[in-house]
Amino acid sequence: MNPPDGPQDGPDPNQPQNPQYPQNPQYPQNPQYPQNPPGNFPPPSGNNPPPPGNYPPPGGNYPPPPGNYPPPPGNYPPPPGNYPPPPGNYGGGYGAGLPPTLNVGDAISYGWNTFKNNAGVWVGIVLIAGVIQIVLSFVFGGFDTSSDFSDSFSAWRILGSLVTAVVGYLINAALIRGALHEIDGNKPAIGSFFQFGNVASIIIASILVGIMVGIGFVLLIIPGIVLAFLTWWTLQFVIDRNEDAITAIKSSFKAISANAGPLFLLALALFGINVLGLIACLVGLLVTIPVTIIASTYAYRITTRNAPV
């Protein structure tokens, strides 16, 4: 006889039972979702082992996962290897280690002490510059005592004047380049003085400044002195910041006019030092020219270090 349809009073003897989870007779089993499918059943709740797979145990100190990860915050030594310094060609940063404000006495002392620590190279470069200028004067007849006035305007003399002027501009640029090396903590050798680029900008800027100052001296002298003062750092901006001639002249105007008081006192002091060098049978210029170039470039670096590069 067939069993009646509907819920049964007890578990189906033909259905395997999990003894941990017996079937409730009040809720018959759905054949689509058997309560106790065959196989291994999870143990009851408690301290259960982790599921299959390689998982780290809970808690404790674990080694980092594979891969290169940055170290956590803190003071750590740099990784091995020689790495270049940050951008910029300034030892320790632009203007690092210099005082916050310009002092005339400090600038002159800095110029003297820096020259003293590398005196042989500085005297050598000034001697080289002097010999070059003397040779050019001989080649182009600079010491000719002829009374013929028209000879002064000959093509050869005009060419000689141009060549001598250009060489003078480059010598001036070389001295400034050496001073920048000193201030940046790189004691220059003779060859280091000629590590400047953009020769065209150096020559153009020097010519423009010469024309401006010349016109100023024609106009009752005082304008010439003012223009010479305001364009004092034109070559520093060309060499140090690679500015073009016009931009460098504008930068010099702006930087010097913003600090005109102390810079004017410095300019007077440096002019007086070079006069003393000239009086000492020209030999003193071997010392005073380097000292004044270094001091003026030192003042340039202090004054412009916070200006955009």
Contacts in CASP RR format, 6 or more apart in sequence:
PFRMAT RR
TARGET T0000
AUTHOR 0000-0000-0000
METHOD contacts of the structure
MODEL  1
MNPPDGPQDGPDPNQPQNPQYPQNPQYPQNPQYPQNPPGNFPPPSGNNPP
PPGNYPPPGGNYPPPPGNYPPPPGNYPPPPGNYPPPPGNYGGGYGAGLPP
TLNVGDAISYGWNTFKNNAGVWVGIVLIAGVIQIVLSFVFGGFDTSSDFS
DSFSAWRILGSLVTAVVGYLINAALIRGALHEIDGNKPAIGSFFQFGNVA
SIIIASILVGIMVGIGFVLLIIPGIVLAFLTWWTLQFVIDRNEDAITAIK
SSFKAISANAGPLFLLALALFGINVLGLIACLVGLLVTIPVTIIASTYAY
RITTRNAPV
6 28 0 8 1.000
7 25 0 8 1.000
7 26 0 8 1.000
7 28 0 8 1.000
8 25 0 8 1.000
8 28 0 8 1.000
9 25 0 8 1.000
10 23 0 8 1.000
10 25 0 8 1.000
11 17 0 8 1.000
11 22 0 8 1.000
11 23 0 8 1.000
11 25 0 8 1.000
12 23 0 8 1.000
12 29 0 8 1.000
15 23 0 8 1.000
15 29 0 8 1.000
15 34 0 8 1.000
15 35 0 8 1.000
15 36 0 8 1.000
16 36 0 8 1.000
16 38 0 8 1.000
17 23 0 8 1.000
17 36 0 8 1.000
18 35 0 8 1.000
18 36 0 8 1.000
18 41 0 8 1.000
20 41 0 8 1.000
20 44 0 8 1.000
21 35 0 8 1.000
21 36 0 8 1.000
21 41 0 8 1.000
23 29 0 8 1.000
23 35 0 8 1.000
23 36 0 8 1.000
29 35 0 8 1.000
42 48 0 8 1.000
50 57 0 8 1.000
56 62 0 8 1.000
85 91 0 8 1.000
85 92 0 8 1.000
86 93 0 8 1.000
88 94 0 8 1.000
89 184 0 8 1.000
90 96 0 8 1.000
90 184 0 8 1.000
91 184 0 8 1.000
91 185 0 8 1.000
91 186 0 8 1.000
94 301 0 8 1.000
94 305 0 8 1.000
94 309 0 8 1.000
95 183 0 8 1.000
95 301 0 8 1.000
95 302 0 8 1.000
95 305 0 8 1.000
98 183 0 8 1.000
98 298 0 8 1.000
98 301 0 8 1.000
98 302 0 8 1.000
98 305 0 8 1.000
99 106 0 8 1.000
99 302 0 8 1.000
101 302 0 8 1.000
102 259 0 8 1.000
102 262 0 8 1.000
102 263 0 8 1.000
102 266 0 8 1.000
102 299 0 8 1.000
102 302 0 8 1.000
102 303 0 8 1.000
103 262 0 8 1.000
104 262 0 8 1.000
104 265 0 8 1.000
104 266 0 8 1.000
104 269 0 8 1.000
105 269 0 8 1.000
107 266 0 8 1.000
107 295 0 8 1.000
107 296 0 8 1.000
107 298 0 8 1.000
107 299 0 8 1.000
107 302 0 8 1.000
108 266 0 8 1.000
108 269 0 8 1.000
108 270 0 8 1.000
108 273 0 8 1.000
108 291 0 8 1.000
108 295 0 8 1.000
110 294 0 8 1.000
110 295 0 8 1.000
110 298 0 8 1.000
111 290 0 8 1.000
111 291 0 8 1.000
111 292 0 8 1.000
111 294 0 8 1.000
111 295 0 8 1.000
111 298 0 8 1.000
112 291 0 8 1.000
114 182 0 8 1.000
114 183 0 8 1.000
114 294 0 8 1.000
114 298 0 8 1.000
115 122 0 8 1.000
115 287 0 8 1.000
115 290 0 8 1.000
115 291 0 8 1.000
115 294 0 8 1.000
117 187 0 8 1.000
118 182 0 8 1.000
118 187 0 8 1.000
118 188 0 8 1.000
121 187 0 8 1.000
121 188 0 8 1.000
121 189 0 8 1.000
121 190 0 8 1.000
122 290 0 8 1.000
123 286 0 8 1.000
123 287 0 8 1.000
123 290 0 8 1.000
124 190 0 8 1.000
125 174 0 8 1.000
125 175 0 8 1.000
125 190 0 8 1.000
125 193 0 8 1.000
125 290 0 8 1.000
126 175 0 8 1.000
126 285 0 8 1.000
126 286 0 8 1.000
126 289 0 8 1.000
126 290 0 8 1.000
127 286 0 8 1.000
128 190 0 8 1.000
129 168 0 8 1.000
129 171 0 8 1.000
129 174 0 8 1.000
129 175 0 8 1.000
132 167 0 8 1.000
132 171 0 8 1.000
133 164 0 8 1.000
133 167 0 8 1.000
133 168 0 8 1.000
133 171 0 8 1.000
136 160 0 8 1.000
136 163 0 8 1.000
136 164 0 8 1.000
136 167 0 8 1.000
137 143 0 8 1.000
137 164 0 8 1.000
139 160 0 8 1.000
140 156 0 8 1.000
140 157 0 8 1.000
140 159 0 8 1.000
140 160 0 8 1.000
140 161 0 8 1.000
140 163 0 8 1.000
140 164 0 8 1.000
141 156 0 8 1.000
141 157 0 8 1.000
142 157 0 8 1.000
144 151 0 8 1.000
151 157 0 8 1.000
165 206 0 8 1.000
165 207 0 8 1.000
166 203 0 8 1.000
169 202 0 8 1.000
169 203 0 8 1.000
169 206 0 8 1.000
169 207 0 8 1.000
170 199 0 8 1.000
170 202 0 8 1.000
170 203 0 8 1.000
172 206 0 8 1.000
172 235 0 8 1.000
173 196 0 8 1.000
173 202 0 8 1.000
173 235 0 8 1.000
173 238 0 8 1.000
173 239 0 8 1.000
174 193 0 8 1.000
174 194 0 8 1.000
174 196 0 8 1.000
175 193 0 8 1.000
175 289 0 8 1.000
175 290 0 8 1.000
175 293 0 8 1.000
176 196 0 8 1.000
176 235 0 8 1.000
176 236 0 8 1.000
176 239 0 8 1.000
176 293 0 8 1.000
176 297 0 8 1.000
177 188 0 8 1.000
177 192 0 8 1.000
177 193 0 8 1.000
177 194 0 8 1.000
177 195 0 8 1.000
177 196 0 8 1.000
177 239 0 8 1.000
178 188 0 8 1.000
178 192 0 8 1.000
178 193 0 8 1.000
179 293 0 8 1.000
179 294 0 8 1.000
179 296 0 8 1.000
179 297 0 8 1.000
179 298 0 8 1.000
180 236 0 8 1.000
180 239 0 8 1.000
180 240 0 8 1.000
180 297 0 8 1.000
180 301 0 8 1.000
181 187 0 8 1.000
181 188 0 8 1.000
181 192 0 8 1.000
181 193 0 8 1.000
181 195 0 8 1.000
182 188 0 8 1.000
182 294 0 8 1.000
183 294 0 8 1.000
183 297 0 8 1.000
183 298 0 8 1.000
183 301 0 8 1.000
186 192 0 8 1.000
196 202 0 8 1.000
196 239 0 8 1.000
197 239 0 8 1.000
197 242 0 8 1.000
198 238 0 8 1.000
198 239 0 8 1.000
198 242 0 8 1.000
201 238 0 8 1.000
201 242 0 8 1.000
201 243 0 8 1.000
201 244 0 8 1.000
201 245 0 8 1.000
201 248 0 8 1.000
202 235 0 8 1.000
202 238 0 8 1.000
202 239 0 8 1.000
204 244 0 8 1.000
204 245 0 8 1.000
205 234 0 8 1.000
205 235 0 8 1.000
205 238 0 8 1.000
205 245 0 8 1.000
205 248 0 8 1.000
205 249 0 8 1.000
206 234 0 8 1.000
206 235 0 8 1.000
208 245 0 8 1.000
208 246 0 8 1.000
208 249 0 8 1.000
209 227 0 8 1.000
209 228 0 8 1.000
209 231 0 8 1.000
209 234 0 8 1.000
209 249 0 8 1.000
212 224 0 8 1.000
212 227 0 8 1.000
212 231 0 8 1.000
213 224 0 8 1.000
213 227 0 8 1.000
213 228 0 8 1.000
213 231 0 8 1.000
214 224 0 8 1.000
215 223 0 8 1.000
215 224 0 8 1.000
216 223 0 8 1.000
216 224 0 8 1.000
216 227 0 8 1.000
217 223 0 8 1.000
217 224 0 8 1.000
217 225 0 8 1.000
229 256 0 8 1.000
229 263 0 8 1.000
229 264 0 8 1.000
229 267 0 8 1.000
230 252 0 8 1.000
230 253 0 8 1.000
230 256 0 8 1.000
230 257 0 8 1.000
231 249 0 8 1.000
231 252 0 8 1.000
231 253 0 8 1.000
232 252 0 8 1.000
232 256 0 8 1.000
232 263 0 8 1.000
232 267 0 8 1.000
232 296 0 8 1.000
233 251 0 8 1.000
233 252 0 8 1.000
233 255 0 8 1.000
233 256 0 8 1.000
233 296 0 8 1.000
233 300 0 8 1.000
233 304 0 8 1.000
234 245 0 8 1.000
234 248 0 8 1.000
234 249 0 8 1.000
234 251 0 8 1.000
234 252 0 8 1.000
235 248 0 8 1.000
236 252 0 8 1.000
236 297 0 8 1.000
236 300 0 8 1.000
237 243 0 8 1.000
237 247 0 8 1.000
237 248 0 8 1.000
237 251 0 8 1.000
237 252 0 8 1.000
238 244 0 8 1.000
238 245 0 8 1.000
238 248 0 8 1.000
240 300 0 8 1.000
241 248 0 8 1.000
241 251 0 8 1.000
241 309 0 8 1.000
243 251 0 8 1.000
251 304 0 8 1.000
251 307 0 8 1.000
255 300 0 8 1.000
255 303 0 8 1.000
255 304 0 8 1.000
255 307 0 8 1.000
256 263 0 8 1.000
256 303 0 8 1.000
258 303 0 8 1.000
259 303 0 8 1.000
263 299 0 8 1.000
263 303 0 8 1.000
266 295 0 8 1.000
266 296 0 8 1.000
266 299 0 8 1.000
267 296 0 8 1.000
270 292 0 8 1.000
270 295 0 8 1.000
270 296 0 8 1.000
273 288 0 8 1.000
273 291 0 8 1.000
273 292 0 8 1.000
274 285 0 8 1.000
274 288 0 8 1.000
274 289 0 8 1.000
274 292 0 8 1.000
276 284 0 8 1.000
276 288 0 8 1.000
277 283 0 8 1.000
277 284 0 8 1.000
277 285 0 8 1.000
277 287 0 8 1.000
277 288 0 8 1.000
278 284 0 8 1.000
278 285 0 8 1.000
END
